[in-house]
Amino acid sequence: MAKILPSLTFEKIEAFTHVQRLLICLSTFLILGGAYFYLIYMPKSGMVNELKKEYEELQIRLARAKAASKSLEKIQKQYKEVDVEFKLMLELLPDKKEIPSLLESISKSGRDSGLEFLLFKPDNEARKGFYAEIPVKIEVEGGYHDLAMFFDKVSRLPRIVNISNISIKGVKDSKKDTKKDAGRLKASCMATTYRFVEAPKAAPANGKSKKAKGG
């Protein structure tokens, strides 16, 4: 990413007009946004859909294995195979206890990339069947190389994290040291991670029958 983006010195940027600076910010946004969409967002979105399909297929296989009660040995073998596949799939979806450490990993990726966090706010989760989406509002400030490094680090996390609604703006020169602020960007986005949601346990089927016998 660093080789794709143009290298601009502070002296050159300072000599640019306001329109030229806006064009630089717009070009940077298009390059980062396009690279993220095609290299990170699309593959991650496809992975979530594939996990959903695999989960539904595994549920069908589990139901069929339980129904085939004629051969106990065969059922146990099939169940173990499906259980192994199911656990491997769930490794990409953390449970509720692992969410804080995952959010800390996202935040650490930004700090390690040299970004300054202005906002890091987890929002209410949304249930989507066997998994739940956990959105996190993020606002950071830094150079475009720092932003590119942050997106790359997030894409390499062991858990699924999608970043969407990216907005990048140039930082206005509000301080005396304009050379230090030149080229800095303010970016906001939504980082969405996912967690596994266990199905609710079914109520005992013989609850009513016992009550009836007792009566």
VEXKOL-361361 format. One line per 4 residues: number of its first residue (from 1); their letters; for each residue z, x, y of N, C-alpha, C. Coordinates in nm, 4 decimals. Layout:
<rs>
NUM) A) Z,X,Y,Z,X,Y,Z,X,Y; ... $
</rs>
This chain:
<rs>
1) MAKI) 0.0000,0.0828,-0.1205,0.0000,0.0000,0.0000,0.0000,0.0860,0.1250; 0.0743,0.1992,0.1163,0.0832,0.2876,0.2320,-0.0505,0.3480,0.2676; -0.1385,0.3709,0.1660,-0.2696,0.4288,0.1911,-0.3662,0.3268,0.2499; -0.3451,0.1975,0.2189,-0.4366,0.0925,0.2654,-0.4155,0.0661,0.4135 $
5) LPSL) -0.2872,0.0585,0.4550,-0.2573,0.0257,0.5930,-0.2879,0.1454,0.6835; -0.3403,0.1217,0.8030,-0.3742,0.2316,0.8934,-0.2489,0.2997,0.9450; -0.2611,0.4288,0.9679,-0.1492,0.5065,1.0203,-0.1626,0.5125,1.1712; -0.0627,0.4592,1.2421,-0.0668,0.4533,1.3869,0.0521,0.5296,1.4442 $
9) TFEK) 0.0270,0.6182,1.5403,0.1350,0.6901,1.6063,0.1917,0.6024,1.7166; 0.3144,0.6312,1.7569,0.3782,0.5534,1.8629,0.3025,0.5685,1.9955; 0.2456,0.6872,2.0182,0.1714,0.7079,2.1436,0.0491,0.6177,2.1505; -0.0205,0.6055,2.0363,-0.1391,0.5184,2.0335,-0.1006,0.3732,2.0555 $
13) IEAF) 0.0058,0.3303,1.9876,0.0490,0.1895,2.0006,0.0912,0.1587,2.1433; 0.1596,0.2539,2.2081,0.2065,0.2330,2.3451,0.0900,0.2173,2.4420; -0.0217,0.2796,2.4081,-0.1385,0.2737,2.4962,-0.2184,0.1448,2.4778; -0.1917,0.0724,2.3710,-0.2651,-0.0517,2.3434,-0.2230,-0.1627,2.4401 $
17) THVQ) -0.3153,-0.2557,2.4592,-0.2850,-0.3752,2.5388,-0.2062,-0.4735,2.4538; -0.1535,-0.5780,2.5215,-0.0771,-0.6806,2.4488,-0.1642,-0.7478,2.3424; -0.2900,-0.7713,2.3740,-0.3819,-0.8351,2.2780,-0.4047,-0.7440,2.1579; -0.4209,-0.6144,2.1832,-0.4418,-0.5200,2.0725,-0.3200,-0.5123,1.9821 $
21) RLLI) -0.1993,-0.5201,2.0422,-0.0779,-0.5178,1.9600,-0.0684,-0.6430,1.8727; -0.1069,-0.7562,1.9318,-0.1064,-0.8804,1.8531,-0.2054,-0.8710,1.7377; -0.3219,-0.8101,1.7628,-0.4211,-0.7931,1.6564,-0.3682,-0.7017,1.5460; -0.2909,-0.5981,1.5838,-0.2315,-0.5099,1.4830,-0.1335,-0.5869,1.3965 $
25) CLST) -0.0492,-0.6687,1.4606,0.0485,-0.7503,1.3855,-0.0233,-0.8483,1.2931; -0.1308,-0.9115,1.3447,-0.2052,-1.0071,1.2637,-0.2721,-0.9387,1.1450; -0.3298,-0.8208,1.1689,-0.3932,-0.7466,1.0597,-0.2917,-0.7064,0.9543; -0.1758,-0.6621,1.0023,-0.0694,-0.6241,0.9075,-0.0266,-0.7426,0.8239 $
29) FLIL) -0.0104,-0.8590,0.8876,0.0293,-0.9799,0.8151,-0.0750,-1.0178,0.7096; -0.2040,-1.0103,0.7476,-0.3096,-1.0476,0.6532,-0.3134,-0.9521,0.5339; -0.2945,-0.8218,0.5604,-0.2976,-0.7239,0.4514,-0.1794,-0.7433,0.3579; -0.0576,-0.7543,0.4162,0.0620,-0.7732,0.3327,0.0599,-0.9073,0.2609 $
33) GGAY) 0.0217,-1.0130,0.3372,0.0179,-1.1456,0.2768,-0.0840,-1.1556,0.1649; -0.2023,-1.0998,0.1879,-0.3055,-1.1040,0.0843,-0.2671,-1.0246,-0.0384; -0.2121,-0.9051,-0.0149,-0.1706,-0.8217,-0.1285,-0.0597,-0.8886,-0.2080; 0.0367,-0.9488,-0.1365,0.1466,-1.0157,-0.2077,0.0949,-1.1348,-0.2879 $
37) FYLI) 0.0066,-1.2144,-0.2258,-0.0396,-1.3371,-0.2924,-0.1143,-1.3047,-0.4211; -0.2045,-1.2081,-0.4168,-0.2869,-1.1788,-0.5340,-0.2168,-1.0886,-0.6364; -0.1275,-1.0004,-0.5900,-0.0663,-0.9042,-0.6824,0.0702,-0.9477,-0.7335; 0.1415,-1.0331,-0.6588,0.2788,-1.0683,-0.6973,0.2966,-1.2180,-0.7177 $
41) YMPK) 0.2595,-1.2985,-0.6170,0.2903,-1.4417,-0.6229,0.2158,-1.5127,-0.7356; 0.0844,-1.4903,-0.7452,0.0065,-1.5589,-0.8479,0.0513,-1.5234,-0.9899; 0.0722,-1.3926,-1.0216,0.1213,-1.3603,-1.1564,0.2584,-1.4195,-1.1857; 0.3507,-1.4185,-1.0878,0.4845,-1.4724,-1.1103,0.4804,-1.6233,-1.1297 $
45) SGMV) 0.3970,-1.6940,-1.0518,0.3867,-1.8390,-1.0671,0.3319,-1.8735,-1.2049; 0.2327,-1.7968,-1.2493,0.1778,-1.8198,-1.3828,0.2817,-1.7945,-1.4903; 0.3705,-1.6970,-1.4680,0.4739,-1.6663,-1.5666,0.5717,-1.7824,-1.5819; 0.6072,-1.8480,-1.4703,0.6984,-1.9626,-1.4758,0.6357,-2.0763,-1.5550 $
49) NELK) 0.5068,-2.1032,-1.5318,0.4381,-2.2099,-1.6053,0.4292,-2.1778,-1.7547; 0.4034,-2.0510,-1.7846,0.3969,-2.0111,-1.9258,0.5322,-2.0263,-1.9947; 0.6390,-1.9907,-1.9227,0.7733,-2.0067,-1.9789,0.8051,-2.1527,-2.0056; 0.7604,-2.2406,-1.9171,0.7851,-2.3833,-1.9361,0.7118,-2.4346,-2.0594 $
53) KEYE) 0.5865,-2.3911,-2.0766,0.5097,-2.4329,-2.1938,0.5718,-2.3783,-2.3218; 0.6142,-2.2510,-2.3173,0.6763,-2.1914,-2.4358,0.8062,-2.2630,-2.4704; 0.8818,-2.3002,-2.3678,1.0088,-2.3701,-2.3923,0.9835,-2.5046,-2.4600; 0.8833,-2.5783,-2.4115,0.8522,-2.7089,-2.4704,0.8028,-2.6935,-2.6153 $
57) ELQI) 0.7219,-2.5899,-2.6392,0.6743,-2.5660,-2.7753,0.7886,-2.5285,-2.8692; 0.8819,-2.4486,-2.8186,0.9964,-2.4097,-2.9004,1.0866,-2.5282,-2.9317; 1.1003,-2.6199,-2.8375,1.1800,-2.7402,-2.8619,1.1177,-2.8245,-2.9733; 0.9848,-2.8347,-2.9722,0.9158,-2.9113,-3.0769,0.9354,-2.8451,-3.2116 $
61) RLAR) 0.9244,-2.7120,-3.2135,0.9412,-2.6389,-3.3394,1.0841,-2.6508,-3.3928; 1.1818,-2.6490,-3.3016,1.3202,-2.6655,-3.3438,1.3448,-2.8039,-3.4025; 1.2859,-2.9050,-3.3382,1.3027,-3.0421,-3.3870,1.2398,-3.0588,-3.5256; 1.1222,-2.9985,-3.5441,1.0561,-3.0075,-3.6743,1.1352,-2.9332,-3.7819 $
65) AKAA) 1.1920,-2.8163,-3.7422,1.2694,-2.7388,-3.8396,1.3935,-2.8142,-3.8852; 1.4589,-2.8835,-3.7908,1.5786,-2.9602,-3.8259,1.5445,-3.0811,-3.9124; 1.4259,-3.1392,-3.8884,1.3866,-3.2585,-3.9653,1.3474,-3.2246,-4.1087; 1.3014,-3.1015,-4.1303,1.2583,-3.0614,-4.2652,1.3797,-3.0187,-4.3470 $
69) SKSL) 1.4617,-3.1147,-4.3888,1.5884,-3.0862,-4.4569,1.5741,-3.0656,-4.6082; 1.4520,-3.0661,-4.6604,1.4321,-3.0521,-4.8046,1.4619,-2.9101,-4.8520; 1.4334,-2.8130,-4.7684,1.4542,-2.6741,-4.8085,1.5468,-2.6065,-4.7079; 1.6757,-2.5961,-4.7419,1.7756,-2.5386,-4.6511,1.7446,-2.3928,-4.6192 $
73) EKIQ) 1.7019,-2.3182,-4.7200,1.6714,-2.1767,-4.6984,1.5578,-2.1589,-4.5984; 1.4551,-2.2407,-4.6143,1.3382,-2.2322,-4.5264,1.3755,-2.2710,-4.3831; 1.4595,-2.3722,-4.3714,1.5017,-2.4173,-4.2385,1.5789,-2.3072,-4.1661; 1.6704,-2.2441,-4.2386,1.7507,-2.1383,-4.1777,1.6643,-2.0219,-4.1298 $
77) KQYK) 1.5637,-1.9871,-4.2081,1.4748,-1.8774,-4.1713,1.3934,-1.9126,-4.0466; 1.3377,-2.0341,-4.0452,1.2591,-2.0772,-3.9291,1.3454,-2.0852,-3.8037; 1.4660,-2.1355,-3.8221,1.5561,-2.1509,-3.7077,1.5901,-2.0140,-3.6468; 1.6137,-1.9155,-3.7319,1.6462,-1.7819,-3.6831,1.5290,-1.7207,-3.6057 $
81) EVDV) 1.4068,-1.7402,-3.6577,1.2885,-1.6862,-3.5901,1.2704,-1.7496,-3.4526; 1.2855,-1.8816,-3.4481,1.2703,-1.9522,-3.3208,1.3816,-1.9138,-3.2242; 1.5027,-1.8979,-3.2762,1.6169,-1.8622,-3.1919,1.5970,-1.7257,-3.1285; 1.5400,-1.6305,-3.2026,1.5127,-1.4971,-3.1495,1.4106,-1.5057,-3.0366 $
85) EFKL) 1.3027,-1.5808,-3.0583,1.1996,-1.5974,-2.9555,1.2569,-1.6659,-2.8322; 1.3415,-1.7649,-2.8546,1.4011,-1.8407,-2.7448,1.4903,-1.7498,-2.6584; 1.5694,-1.6645,-2.7238,1.6578,-1.5741,-2.6505,1.5791,-1.4690,-2.5730; 1.4683,-1.4229,-2.6303,1.3836,-1.3267,-2.5594,1.3253,-1.3891,-2.4331 $
89) MLEL) 1.2864,-1.5160,-2.4432,1.2306,-1.5858,-2.3282,1.3367,-1.6047,-2.2197; 1.4604,-1.6369,-2.2615,1.5675,-1.6633,-2.1666,1.6154,-1.5380,-2.0942; 1.5766,-1.4207,-2.1433,1.6149,-1.2975,-2.0745,1.5545,-1.2910,-1.9347; 1.4431,-1.3613,-1.9159,1.3799,-1.3657,-1.7837,1.4463,-1.4677,-1.6925 $
93) LPDK) 1.5287,-1.5571,-1.7504,1.5973,-1.6593,-1.6712,1.7477,-1.6372,-1.6841; 1.8144,-1.5880,-1.5790,1.9584,-1.5634,-1.5889,2.0369,-1.6938,-1.5933; 2.1592,-1.6867,-1.6457,2.2449,-1.8044,-1.6399,2.3196,-1.8032,-1.5068; 2.4052,-1.9035,-1.4886,2.4717,-1.9219,-1.3595,2.5593,-1.8025,-1.3218 $
97) KEIP) 2.6233,-1.7398,-1.4218,2.7132,-1.6288,-1.3951,2.6389,-1.5047,-1.3440; 2.5096,-1.4921,-1.3778,2.4335,-1.3729,-1.3404,2.3653,-1.3859,-1.2045; 2.3643,-1.5063,-1.1469,2.2949,-1.5295,-1.0203,2.3487,-1.4428,-0.9065; 2.4816,-1.4308,-0.8865,2.5300,-1.3449,-0.7765,2.4808,-1.2013,-0.7863 $
101) SLLE) 2.4808,-1.1439,-0.9062,2.4338,-1.0055,-0.9214,2.2834,-0.9960,-0.8962; 2.2077,-1.1005,-0.9319,2.0642,-1.1008,-0.9064,2.0369,-1.1069,-0.7559; 2.1116,-1.1907,-0.6838,2.0957,-1.1994,-0.5388,2.1331,-1.0672,-0.4729; 2.2341,-1.0007,-0.5247,2.2730,-0.8698,-0.4731,2.1617,-0.7668,-0.4964 $
105) SISK) 2.0911,-0.7799,-0.6098,1.9797,-0.6888,-0.6390,1.8663,-0.7070,-0.5379; 1.8409,-0.8326,-0.4993,1.7368,-0.8602,-0.3992,1.7763,-0.7995,-0.2654; 1.9036,-0.8217,-0.2263,1.9522,-0.7677,-0.1001,1.9489,-0.6149,-0.1006; 1.9874,-0.5550,-0.2112,1.9885,-0.4077,-0.2221,1.8470,-0.3516,-0.2131 $
109) SGRD) 1.7489,-0.4245,-0.2690,1.6099,-0.3793,-0.2618,1.5644,-0.3697,-0.1170; 1.6097,-0.4656,-0.0338,1.5740,-0.4624,0.1079,1.6410,-0.3477,0.1810; 1.7697,-0.3273,0.1527,1.8427,-0.2186,0.2200,1.7872,-0.0821,0.1794; 1.7576,-0.0672,0.0506,1.7023,0.0601,0.0028,1.5650,0.0875,0.0623 $
113) SGLE) 1.4953,-0.0182,0.1018,1.3618,-0.0021,0.1617,1.3697,0.0286,0.3103; 1.4900,0.0305,0.3664,1.5067,0.0621,0.5080,1.5005,-0.0574,0.5991; 1.5109,-0.1791,0.5430,1.5049,-0.2996,0.6245,1.6437,-0.3370,0.6767; 1.6458,-0.3990,0.7928,1.7693,-0.4528,0.8494,1.7708,-0.6031,0.8262 $
117) FLLF) 1.8720,-0.6526,0.7555,1.8799,-0.7953,0.7248,1.9387,-0.8716,0.8434; 1.8642,-0.9717,0.8889,1.9111,-1.0612,0.9940,1.9643,-1.1913,0.9354; 1.9115,-1.2287,0.8166,1.9559,-1.3514,0.7496,1.9332,-1.3367,0.6001; 2.0329,-1.3783,0.5229,2.0221,-1.3823,0.3773,2.1059,-1.5017,0.3322 $
121) KPDN) 2.0408,-1.6171,0.3183,2.1146,-1.7424,0.2975,2.0624,-1.8177,0.1747; 2.1363,-1.8140,0.0628,2.0975,-1.8952,-0.0545,2.1091,-2.0432,-0.0221; 2.0093,-2.1215,-0.0630,2.0067,-2.2655,-0.0382,2.0458,-2.3394,-0.1651; 2.0540,-2.4724,-0.1558,2.0889,-2.5533,-0.2727,1.9815,-2.5417,-0.3798 $
125) EARK) 2.0246,-2.5322,-0.5054,1.9294,-2.5193,-0.6153,1.8655,-2.6553,-0.6465; 1.7455,-2.6509,-0.7038,1.6720,-2.7719,-0.7412,1.6446,-2.7690,-0.8907; 1.6886,-2.8722,-0.9636,1.6691,-2.8783,-1.1082,1.5223,-2.9101,-1.1404; 1.4662,-2.8348,-1.2341,1.3284,-2.8527,-1.2778,1.3222,-2.8562,-1.4307 $
129) GFYA) 1.3962,-2.9482,-1.4911,1.3963,-2.9569,-1.6365,1.4930,-2.8567,-1.6963; 1.4404,-2.7629,-1.7762,1.5278,-2.6671,-1.8436,1.5669,-2.5492,-1.7541; 1.5132,-2.5443,-1.6298,1.5509,-2.4381,-1.5376,1.5746,-2.4963,-1.3983; 1.6386,-2.4176,-1.3136,1.6657,-2.4591,-1.1759,1.6144,-2.3524,-1.0801 $
133) EIPV) 1.5558,-2.3970,-0.9688,1.5081,-2.3055,-0.8658,1.6199,-2.2809,-0.7645; 1.6400,-2.1550,-0.7280,1.7421,-2.1190,-0.6293,1.6729,-2.0474,-0.5133; 1.6469,-2.1191,-0.4030,1.5789,-2.0566,-0.2885,1.6771,-1.9798,-0.2002; 1.6279,-1.8703,-0.1429,1.7095,-1.7872,-0.0532,1.6276,-1.7593,0.0725 $
137) KIEV) 1.6804,-1.8015,0.1879,1.6128,-1.7750,0.3147,1.6442,-1.6314,0.3579; 1.5393,-1.5576,0.3911,1.5551,-1.4161,0.4266,1.4844,-1.3865,0.5590; 1.5522,-1.3130,0.6462,1.4920,-1.2600,0.7683,1.5283,-1.1118,0.7773; 1.4282,-1.0280,0.7931,1.4513,-0.8839,0.7989,1.3724,-0.8232,0.9143 $
141) EGGY) 1.4091,-0.7020,0.9497,1.3384,-0.6288,1.0546,1.3159,-0.4860,1.0087; 1.1971,-0.4352,1.0314,1.1653,-0.2986,0.9921,1.0170,-0.2713,1.0074; 0.9726,-0.1564,0.9589,0.8316,-0.1199,0.9654,0.7513,-0.1865,0.8553; 0.6163,-0.1871,0.8704,0.5365,-0.2556,0.7694,0.5385,-0.1827,0.6355 $
145) HDLA) 0.5603,-0.0498,0.6384,0.5754,0.0236,0.5124,0.7041,-0.0179,0.4411; 0.8101,-0.0435,0.5210,0.9373,-0.0885,0.4635,0.9221,-0.2256,0.3988; 0.8466,-0.3144,0.4642,0.8232,-0.4484,0.4084,0.7450,-0.4394,0.2778; 0.6411,-0.3563,0.2778,0.5611,-0.3405,0.1558,0.6458,-0.2869,0.0415 $
149) MFFD) 0.7342,-0.1906,0.0726,0.8217,-0.1343,-0.0304,0.9188,-0.2390,-0.0839; 0.9693,-0.3253,0.0053,1.0631,-0.4307,-0.0345,0.9957,-0.5285,-0.1306; 0.8746,-0.5743,-0.0962,0.8032,-0.6675,-0.1831,0.7750,-0.6042,-0.3197; 0.7430,-0.4750,-0.3178,0.7154,-0.4062,-0.4438,0.8411,-0.3974,-0.5299 $
153) KVSR) 0.9554,-0.3658,-0.4693,1.0813,-0.3558,-0.5441,1.1208,-0.4904,-0.6038; 1.1022,-0.5980,-0.5265,1.1370,-0.7314,-0.5764,1.0486,-0.7692,-0.6952; 0.9206,-0.7325,-0.6880,0.8287,-0.7651,-0.7978,0.8639,-0.6913,-0.9257; 0.9383,-0.5793,-0.9137,0.9744,-0.4998,-1.0319,1.1116,-0.5350,-1.0894 $
157) LPRI) 1.1802,-0.6312,-1.0285,1.3098,-0.6722,-1.0824,1.2920,-0.7325,-1.2215; 1.3901,-0.7153,-1.3108,1.3768,-0.7673,-1.4480,1.3742,-0.9190,-1.4545; 1.4277,-0.9864,-1.3539,1.4262,-1.1328,-1.3484,1.3106,-1.1814,-1.2613; 1.2745,-1.3078,-1.2771,1.1645,-1.3649,-1.1993,1.2125,-1.3983,-1.0580 $
161) VNIS) 1.1437,-1.3430,-0.9572,1.1726,-1.3742,-0.8175,1.0391,-1.3920,-0.7454; 1.0171,-1.5112,-0.6909,0.8950,-1.5387,-0.6155,0.9260,-1.5368,-0.4662; 0.8404,-1.4751,-0.3869,0.8562,-1.4732,-0.2418,0.7413,-1.5516,-0.1796; 0.7757,-1.6496,-0.0976,0.6737,-1.7365,-0.0365,0.7072,-1.7597,0.1112 $
165) NISI) 0.6185,-1.8339,0.1780,0.6358,-1.8686,0.3205,0.6629,-1.7436,0.4058; 0.5798,-1.6418,0.3865,0.5984,-1.5172,0.4615,0.5478,-1.5327,0.6048; 0.6308,-1.4927,0.6985,0.5922,-1.4936,0.8403,0.6297,-1.3591,0.9003; 0.5322,-1.2917,0.9635,0.5559,-1.1590,1.0201,0.5173,-1.1584,1.1684 $
169) KGVK) 0.6080,-1.1096,1.2507,0.5829,-1.1022,1.3947,0.6231,-0.9642,1.4456; 0.5588,-0.9224,1.5543,0.5960,-0.7957,1.6157,0.7259,-0.8108,1.6932; 0.8067,-0.7050,1.6963,0.9334,-0.7062,1.7697,0.9056,-0.6723,1.9153; 0.9542,-0.7584,2.0044,0.9335,-0.7348,2.1464,1.0164,-0.6158,2.1933 $
173) DSKK) 0.9585,-0.5405,2.2874,1.0285,-0.4239,2.3412,1.1369,-0.4700,2.4377; 1.2578,-0.4891,2.3847,1.3680,-0.5368,2.4679,1.4631,-0.4243,2.5074; 1.4430,-0.3047,2.4512,1.5298,-0.1914,2.4806,1.4555,-0.0879,2.5654; 1.5290,0.0081,2.6102,1.4677,0.1136,2.6921,1.3794,0.2045,2.6080 $
177) DTKK) 1.4239,0.2309,2.4865,1.3496,0.3211,2.3980,1.2352,0.2439,2.3326; 1.1263,0.2244,2.4067,1.0139,0.1461,2.3570,0.9434,0.2137,2.2412; 0.9445,0.3478,2.2394,0.8777,0.4199,2.1310,0.9469,0.3919,1.9978; 1.0790,0.3774,2.0024,1.1546,0.3510,1.8789,1.1245,0.2123,1.8258 $
181) DAGR) 1.1061,0.1151,1.9164,1.0814,-0.0236,1.8748,0.9358,-0.0490,1.8413; 0.8442,0.0362,1.8934,0.7018,0.0141,1.8705,0.6701,0.0197,1.7216; 0.5925,-0.0764,1.6768,0.5529,-0.0794,1.5365,0.6512,-0.1501,1.4462; 0.7685,-0.1912,1.4965,0.8656,-0.2639,1.4143,0.8263,-0.4106,1.4054 $
185) LKAS) 0.8536,-0.4680,1.2898,0.8152,-0.6060,1.2639,0.9362,-0.6873,1.2224; 0.9315,-0.8150,1.2528,1.0341,-0.9099,1.2089,0.9688,-1.0048,1.1098; 1.0205,-1.0083,0.9894,0.9602,-1.0907,0.8836,1.0617,-1.1911,0.8311; 1.0133,-1.3118,0.8029,1.0957,-1.4140,0.7386,1.0205,-1.4641,0.6161 $
189) CMAT) 1.0940,-1.5001,0.5118,1.0321,-1.5483,0.3894,1.1338,-1.6267,0.3085; 1.0867,-1.6867,0.2011,1.1728,-1.7593,0.1087,1.1625,-1.6917,-0.0278; 1.2739,-1.6363,-0.0751,1.2784,-1.5754,-0.2081,1.3361,-1.6786,-0.3050; 1.2599,-1.7120,-0.4079,1.3032,-1.8122,-0.5045,1.3237,-1.7480,-0.6404 $
193) TYRF) 1.4452,-1.7615,-0.6919,1.4735,-1.7149,-0.8265,1.5076,-1.8351,-0.9142; 1.5257,-1.8114,-1.0407,1.5409,-1.9218,-1.1351,1.6566,-1.8932,-1.2305; 1.7221,-1.9992,-1.2769,1.8267,-1.9854,-1.3771,1.8086,-2.0903,-1.4856; 1.8551,-2.0567,-1.6040,1.8435,-2.1463,-1.7180,1.9487,-2.2572,-1.7074 $
197) VEAP) 1.9075,-2.3793,-1.7384,1.9973,-2.4953,-1.7371,2.0100,-2.5487,-1.8791; 2.1300,-2.5444,-1.9324,2.1524,-2.5929,-2.0688,2.1460,-2.7447,-2.0730; 2.0910,-2.7957,-2.1824,2.0827,-2.9396,-2.2004,2.2227,-2.9960,-2.2234; 2.2554,-3.1159,-2.1685,2.3885,-3.1742,-2.1889,2.4124,-3.2085,-2.3350 $
201) KAAP) 2.5355,-3.1867,-2.3812,2.5692,-3.2160,-2.5195,2.5724,-3.3660,-2.5435; 2.5159,-3.4073,-2.6590,2.5108,-3.5493,-2.6925,2.6494,-3.5983,-2.7333; 2.6802,-3.7251,-2.7000,2.8082,-3.7845,-2.7362,2.8126,-3.8084,-2.8864; 2.9312,-3.8034,-2.9487,2.9426,-3.8270,-3.0932,2.8876,-3.9613,-3.1338 $
205) ANGK) 2.8003,-3.9590,-3.2365,2.7344,-4.0831,-3.2782,2.8290,-4.1772,-3.3495; 2.9378,-4.1243,-3.4105,3.0284,-4.2090,-3.4880,3.1492,-4.2554,-3.4067; 3.1438,-4.2421,-3.2749,3.2561,-4.2830,-3.1934,3.2837,-4.4329,-3.2000; 3.1742,-4.5116,-3.1906,3.1898,-4.6562,-3.1921,3.2275,-4.7084,-3.3301 $
209) SKKA) 3.1707,-4.6456,-3.4358,3.1960,-4.6933,-3.5697,3.3429,-4.6759,-3.6084; 3.4048,-4.5631,-3.5656,3.5454,-4.5405,-3.5952,3.6332,-4.6427,-3.5266; 3.5930,-4.6768,-3.4015,3.6710,-4.7748,-3.3277,3.6615,-4.9111,-3.3932; 3.5424,-4.9403,-3.4467,3.5216,-5.0696,-3.5103,3.6037,-5.0806,-3.6388 $
213) KGG) 3.6091,-4.9693,-3.7161,3.6872,-4.9717,-3.8390,3.8351,-4.9882,-3.8090; 3.8810,-4.9215,-3.7031,4.0203,-4.9303,-3.6695,4.0611,-5.0696,-3.6276; 3.9636,-5.1436,-3.5672,3.9910,-5.2796,-3.5233,3.9864,-5.3728,-3.6406 $
</rs>
